[in-house]
């Protein structure tokens, strides 16, 4: 599955995808492995948007975070409007 990912700070608005945009997936990884390298700050929250390069492609994937402290992931689905994350990473 050819996935892509984008990291946002505090909120993600699908109608304004460049608002709060931090970093896309890094190009050094191959098409089977999405990779983002970024140092998270302890304040605020982050949203990781993961999708595929083609429409209507679904499958399982795994997210791994590495660092000196704990990172917590909370799944969120976008149904309409703006996604606002209220939990800190």
Secondary structure, 3 states (H helix, E strand, C coil): CCEEEEEEECEEECCCCCCCEEEECCCCCCCCCCCCCCCCCCCCCEEEEEEECCCCCCCCCCCCCCCCCCCCCCCCCCCCCEEECCCCC
